[in-house]
Amino acid sequence: MHKVDAEILNLSENQDIKLDRVNKFSIANNGTADVEFGFKDTFATLHTGQATAFESGANAWFAEDVLLKVRFKPGVPTDSKECTVMICRVVKPSNIFADALR
């Protein structure tokens, strides 16, 4: 399995985040924001406390050019506007066969 690098983003405003490669991400907030994730023209919404992974069978499938659309809900007091997104990225999956031999 490839090494993954966990990255945590703390956001306080609407934002679009483009990811080169990702295999899993989760969201934790107080119901102040939703995160849409997808690529090409297909998007799904990730709600508070949810996690998702791009996987196919036993082999992880790494999507390219994933776009996260973070949208804060209107009417929420500004002091609680915060969203934490944890992203696990693949670290240099350049040579699958060499990695498998290690």
C-alpha positions in Angstrom: 0.0 0.0 0.0 1.2 3.5 -0.7 2.2 5.8 2.0 -0.4 8.5 2.7 0.1 12.0 4.0 -2.7 13.3 6.2 -3.4 17.0 5.8 -5.9 18.9 7.9 -7.5 22.1 6.6 -9.3 24.5 9.0 -11.5 26.7 6.9 -13.6 29.7 7.9 -15.0 30.8 4.5 -16.4 29.4 1.3 -13.6 27.8 -0.7 -12.9 25.6 -3.7 -9.9 23.3 -3.1 -8.4 21.3 -6.0 -6.6 18.1 -5.1 -4.2 16.3 -7.4 -4.6 12.9 -5.8 -6.5 11.8 -2.7 -7.7 8.5 -1.3 -9.7 9.5 1.7 -11.1 12.5 3.4 -13.4 13.3 6.3 -15.1 16.3 7.7 -15.7 17.5 11.3 -17.6 20.6 12.1 -20.6 21.9 14.1 -23.0 21.7 11.3 -21.8 25.0 9.9 -20.6 23.7 6.5 -21.1 21.1 3.9 -18.4 19.8 1.6 -19.1 18.8 -1.9 -16.6 16.5 -3.4 -16.2 15.0 -6.9 -14.5 15.3 -10.2 -15.6 16.1 -13.7 -19.4 16.8 -13.4 -20.2 14.4 -10.6 -20.5 15.7 -7.1 -21.7 14.4 -3.8 -22.2 16.2 -0.5 -20.2 15.2 2.6 -21.9 16.2 5.9 -20.7 16.7 9.4 -18.9 13.7 10.8 -18.7 11.8 7.6 -15.7 10.2 6.0 -15.4 8.8 2.5 -12.8 7.0 0.5 -12.3 6.3 -3.2 -11.8 2.6 -3.2 -12.5 -0.2 -5.6 -12.4 -3.7 -4.2 -9.2 -4.4 -2.3 -7.2 -1.9 -4.4 -7.5 1.7 -3.5 -8.4 3.8 -6.5 -6.9 7.3 -6.5 -8.9 10.0 -8.2 -7.1 12.8 -10.0 -8.2 16.4 -9.9 -10.7 16.0 -7.1 -12.5 19.3 -6.3 -13.7 20.0 -2.8 -16.4 22.7 -2.6 -16.7 24.0 1.0 -19.9 26.0 1.5 -20.8 27.5 4.8 -24.5 27.6 5.7 -26.1 31.0 5.9 -27.6 32.2 9.2 -24.9 30.6 11.4 -23.3 33.0 13.9 -19.9 34.1 12.5 -17.9 33.0 15.5 -18.8 29.4 14.9 -18.0 29.4 11.2 -15.4 26.8 11.0 -14.9 23.6 9.1 -12.2 21.0 9.5 -11.4 18.7 6.6 -8.9 15.9 6.9 -7.4 14.8 3.6 -5.2 11.8 3.1 -3.1 12.2 0.0 -1.0 9.7 -1.7 2.7 10.4 -1.3 4.6 9.9 -4.6 2.9 6.7 -6.0 5.5 6.9 -8.8 6.6 3.3 -9.0 4.1 0.8 -7.8 6.3 -2.2 -8.6 9.3 -0.9 -6.8 7.2 -0.1 -3.7 5.8 -3.6 -3.8 9.3 -5.2 -3.7 10.3 -3.3 -0.6 
